[in-house]
Amino acid sequence: MSLFSKKQPELAPSPIEGKVVVLADLDGVVYAGPGAIPHAVESLNAVAEHIRVGYITNNASRTAASVAGHLRELGLSCSDEDIVSSPQAAMHLLAELVEPGSTILVVGGEGLTYELEKNGYVVTFSAEDNPAAVIQGFSPDVGWKQLAEASFALNARPTADAFGGTVTGAGETAGIPWVATNMDWTIPVARGVAPGNGTLVSAVHTAVGRLPVVAGKPELPIFDEAARRFGTAAAPETALFIGDRLDTDVMGGNRAGMKTVLVLTGIDQAKQLLAAPVGSRPDYILNDLRELSEPYPAVITNKDGSVTVRGATVRKDGMNLTIVSRGENKLDLLRAACQVIWDSGLAIFGFTVPEELYI
């Protein structure tokens, strides 16, 4: 006897069905280093023929125009306005913390300095200029000297802010405001995985004893900027966000009320998916972006508690994860195993998991 009714469909609508905008992360989704990830360009161009496509990036090293130019060189159809960057989101935070036209100390590159000057701020790289705030974003050129200047500025004695109050940071220690574009611990590049902005922020945090306010994923400011740009604030579920990381992309998209995709072309893979905590679990798991427009396999929980995705079935036996049937698609097996663990309400660490699910 079948574990599930023949009336239950094996396929559900595609991830883009019913969406008005598709938003994609860049590093690990569209490109790794300067080169495009296989199938990303043609897949997103196909989506863009009937649904608006935008791009959200935590990387603050380049301007939005530079990013858009890179995407066009890769073959994507996009305009400068299709790029939502963490420096752009950081400007909204900064406007709430300091007076217009203030002097801001920058740790980072062109992506930050351009947005600051565009918004009327004065840029400095020295704590001796008595900046009103520090803003920090990733750049491959950031080194000890810039991190030290940030530390000197943040450790300076607090002064009254432009609005007559005492300036405080995100932590318990008083001082000028400190805004970070993002806290990504790693960044995928052509040669592999490298330290990201979070590691550089951590170095300053160690020196000053407090944390910044954060503009980028998984925090909401960058998603709020995207909602303003693409008109989905009133109906966030009509936006689909694609990322390669659970702790920034999926968590942030979920927090913003969007539907989320994890694509297995970047940082997080099977192990991370199986262990994903509540809040960081995607609505869809894809091998690559070709599957955006394809019917998504239905995830069916059977009467005995096992989970079936097309021909793959996995069940929980005590604290053992058991493969009942492998099916023809390895990703279906992973999808089924994830659902069994997530439905259990238990952390993966207590389970015995077949090694083949991790590969």
C-alpha positions in Angstrom: 0.0 0.0 0.0 1.3 3.4 -0.9 2.5 5.7 1.9 0.6 8.6 0.4 -2.5 9.0 -1.7 -2.1 9.0 -5.5 -4.2 12.2 -5.5 -1.4 14.0 -3.8 0.7 15.8 -6.4 4.4 15.1 -6.8 5.0 18.6 -8.1 4.0 22.0 -6.8 4.1 25.4 -8.5 7.6 26.8 -9.4 9.3 29.1 -6.9 8.6 32.2 -9.0 4.9 31.4 -9.5 2.8 34.4 -8.2 5.8 36.6 -7.4 6.1 40.2 -8.6 9.8 40.6 -8.0 12.7 38.1 -7.7 15.6 39.4 -5.6 19.0 37.7 -5.8 22.1 37.9 -3.6 25.3 38.2 -5.7 28.3 36.4 -4.2 27.7 32.7 -4.4 24.4 33.1 -6.3 25.2 35.1 -9.5 29.0 35.1 -9.4 32.1 33.8 -7.4 34.8 36.4 -7.9 34.6 38.0 -11.4 33.0 35.0 -13.1 29.4 34.0 -13.4 28.2 30.8 -11.7 27.0 28.3 -14.2 23.3 28.7 -15.4 22.8 31.9 -13.3 22.8 34.5 -16.1 20.5 32.7 -18.5 18.2 31.7 -15.8 17.8 35.2 -14.3 17.4 36.7 -17.8 14.6 34.2 -18.5 12.8 35.2 -15.3 13.3 38.9 -16.1 11.3 38.5 -19.3 8.1 38.4 -17.2 9.0 39.3 -13.6 11.1 42.1 -12.3 14.5 41.0 -11.1 16.7 42.9 -8.6 19.9 42.2 -6.7 20.7 42.7 -3.0 24.3 42.6 -1.9 26.1 43.0 1.4 29.4 43.7 -0.4 30.2 47.4 0.2 33.5 47.5 -1.8 31.9 48.8 -5.0 29.2 51.3 -6.1 25.8 50.1 -7.3 26.7 51.4 -10.7 29.9 49.4 -10.7 28.0 46.3 -9.6 25.4 46.8 -12.3 28.1 47.2 -14.9 29.8 44.0 -13.9 26.4 42.2 -14.1 25.9 43.5 -17.6 29.3 42.4 -18.6 28.3 38.9 -17.5 25.3 39.1 -19.7 22.5 40.1 -17.3 19.9 42.6 -18.2 19.9 45.1 -15.4 20.0 48.8 -14.6 21.8 50.6 -11.8 18.5 51.0 -10.0 18.1 47.2 -9.8 21.0 47.0 -7.3 20.2 47.4 -3.6 23.5 47.6 -1.6 24.3 47.6 2.0 25.9 51.1 1.7 22.6 52.4 0.4 20.8 50.9 3.4 23.4 52.2 5.7 22.6 55.8 4.6 19.1 55.4 6.1 20.6 54.3 9.4 23.1 57.1 9.4 20.5 59.7 8.8 18.8 58.7 12.0 22.1 59.0 14.0 23.9 62.1 12.9 23.2 65.6 11.5 23.1 66.1 7.7 26.5 67.0 6.3 28.4 65.5 9.2 32.0 64.2 8.9 32.0 60.4 8.8 35.1 58.2 9.2 35.1 55.4 6.6 36.6 52.0 6.9 36.1 50.5 3.5 36.2 51.5 -0.2 34.5 53.3 -3.0 31.1 51.8 -2.4 30.9 53.6 1.0 32.6 56.9 0.0 30.4 57.3 -3.0 27.1 56.9 -1.1 28.3 59.2 1.7 29.2 62.0 -0.7 26.0 61.5 -2.7 24.1 62.0 0.5 26.0 65.1 1.5 28.4 63.8 4.2 32.0 64.7 4.5 34.4 61.7 4.2 37.4 61.3 6.4 39.8 58.4 7.1 41.3 60.0 10.2 40.0 60.0 13.8 41.8 63.3 14.2 39.1 65.0 12.2 36.6 64.4 15.0 34.1 62.4 13.0 30.5 62.3 14.0 30.2 58.6 13.3 32.2 55.6 11.9 30.9 53.5 9.0 32.5 50.2 8.2 32.2 48.0 5.1 34.2 45.4 3.3 37.1 46.2 0.9 40.0 44.0 0.1 42.3 46.9 0.8 41.2 47.4 4.4 44.2 46.9 6.8 45.4 47.6 10.3 45.7 51.4 9.8 42.0 51.8 8.9 40.9 49.5 11.7 43.0 51.4 14.1 41.6 54.8 13.1 38.1 53.4 13.6 39.1 52.2 17.1 40.6 55.6 18.0 37.4 57.4 16.9 35.1 55.0 18.7 37.1 55.1 21.9 37.1 58.9 22.0 35.2 60.6 24.8 31.5 61.0 24.0 30.1 64.4 23.0 26.6 65.8 22.6 25.0 64.8 19.3 23.4 67.2 16.7 20.1 66.8 18.3 21.2 67.7 21.9 21.5 64.2 23.3 24.4 62.0 24.3 25.7 59.9 21.5 25.7 56.2 22.2 26.6 53.1 20.2 24.9 49.8 19.8 26.6 48.4 22.8 26.8 49.5 26.4 29.8 51.8 26.0 29.0 55.4 25.1 30.7 56.9 22.1 30.0 58.1 18.5 27.7 55.9 16.4 29.2 53.0 14.5 27.4 51.6 11.5 28.5 48.4 9.8 27.3 47.5 6.3 27.1 43.8 7.2 28.5 41.1 9.4 29.3 38.3 6.9 32.1 36.2 8.4 33.1 34.9 5.0 32.9 35.8 1.3 33.2 33.4 -1.6 35.8 34.4 -4.2 37.3 32.8 -7.3 40.0 31.0 -5.2 37.7 29.8 -2.5 36.2 31.2 0.8 37.9 34.3 2.3 37.3 36.4 5.5 34.4 38.8 5.1 33.4 42.1 6.8 32.3 40.4 10.0 35.9 39.4 10.7 37.1 43.0 10.3 34.3 44.4 12.4 35.2 41.8 15.1 38.7 43.2 15.2 37.4 46.7 16.0 34.8 45.3 18.4 37.7 43.6 20.3 39.4 47.0 20.6 36.4 49.1 21.6 34.2 46.7 23.5 30.9 47.4 21.7 29.1 46.4 18.5 27.8 48.4 15.6 24.3 48.8 14.3 24.1 46.8 11.0 22.5 47.7 7.7 22.9 44.5 5.7 21.5 41.0 5.7 20.2 39.5 7.9 19.1 42.8 9.4 16.0 44.5 8.0 17.4 47.9 6.7 18.6 46.4 3.4 15.3 44.6 2.9 13.3 47.7 3.8 15.3 49.5 1.1 14.5 46.8 -1.4 10.8 46.9 -0.4 10.8 50.7 -1.0 12.6 50.2 -4.4 10.4 47.4 -5.7 7.1 48.3 -4.2 6.6 45.1 -2.0 6.3 46.7 1.4 2.6 46.0 1.7 2.9 42.4 0.4 6.4 41.1 1.2 5.3 37.5 0.4 5.1 38.5 -3.3 8.9 38.9 -3.3 11.2 35.9 -3.7 14.7 36.2 -2.3 17.5 33.9 -3.4 20.7 33.4 -1.4 23.5 31.0 -0.7 23.7 31.5 3.1 21.3 30.5 5.8 22.5 32.9 8.4 22.3 36.1 6.3 20.3 35.5 3.2 17.6 33.1 4.3 17.3 34.5 7.8 17.0 38.0 6.5 14.5 37.2 3.8 12.4 35.3 6.3 12.5 38.2 8.8 11.3 40.5 6.0 8.3 38.2 5.2 9.6 37.2 1.8 9.7 33.7 0.3 13.2 32.4 0.4 15.4 30.1 -1.8 18.7 28.6 -0.8 20.8 27.7 -3.9 23.6 25.3 -3.4 26.2 27.2 -5.5 27.8 29.1 -2.7 28.6 28.9 1.0 26.0 26.7 2.7 25.5 23.0 1.7 23.7 19.9 2.9 25.2 19.9 6.4 24.1 23.4 7.1 20.6 22.8 5.7 20.0 19.8 7.9 21.1 21.8 10.9 19.2 25.0 10.0 17.5 26.5 13.0 14.0 27.9 13.0 14.1 31.2 11.2 16.9 30.2 8.8 15.0 27.5 6.9 14.3 28.3 3.2 11.0 27.7 1.4 12.9 26.2 -1.5 16.2 24.3 -1.9 17.7 24.4 -5.4 20.8 23.0 -7.0 21.1 25.9 -9.4 19.0 28.7 -10.8 17.6 26.8 -13.7 15.1 25.3 -11.2 13.6 28.7 -10.4 11.2 28.3 -13.3 10.5 24.6 -12.9 7.7 23.0 -10.9 9.0 22.4 -7.4 8.7 18.9 -5.9 6.0 18.6 -3.3 7.2 17.8 0.2 4.7 15.3 1.6 4.5 14.3 5.2 3.0 10.8 5.4 0.8 9.3 8.1 3.7 7.5 9.7 5.7 10.7 10.0 8.1 10.0 7.2 8.5 12.6 4.5 8.4 11.9 0.7 9.7 14.1 -2.1 8.9 12.4 -5.3 10.7 9.0 -5.1 12.8 9.8 -2.0 11.4 9.0 1.5 13.1 9.5 4.8 11.8 8.8 8.3 12.8 9.2 11.9 13.3 6.0 13.9 14.0 7.2 17.5 17.0 9.4 17.0 18.1 7.7 13.8 17.4 9.2 10.4 16.5 6.3 8.1 16.5 6.4 4.3 13.4 4.4 3.2 13.9 5.1 -0.6 16.5 7.1 -2.4 14.6 8.1 -5.5 16.2 9.3 -8.6 17.1 12.8 -7.5 19.7 13.3 -4.8 18.4 16.7 -3.9 14.9 15.3 -3.2 16.5 13.0 -0.6 18.1 16.0 1.1 14.8 17.9 0.9 13.0 15.0 2.6 15.6 14.6 5.3 15.6 18.3 6.1 11.8 18.3 6.5 12.0 15.2 8.9 14.5 17.0 11.1 12.7 20.3 11.0 9.4 18.8 11.8 10.8 16.9 14.8 11.5 20.1 16.7 14.9 18.7 17.7 18.4 19.9 16.9 20.3 17.7 14.4 23.1 17.1 17.0 21.2 14.3 18.7 20.5 12.5 15.4 22.4 9.7 13.8 22.4 10.8 10.1 23.5 8.7 7.2 26.7 10.0 5.7 25.3 10.1 2.2 22.9 12.9 3.2 25.9 15.2 3.8 27.4 14.9 0.4 
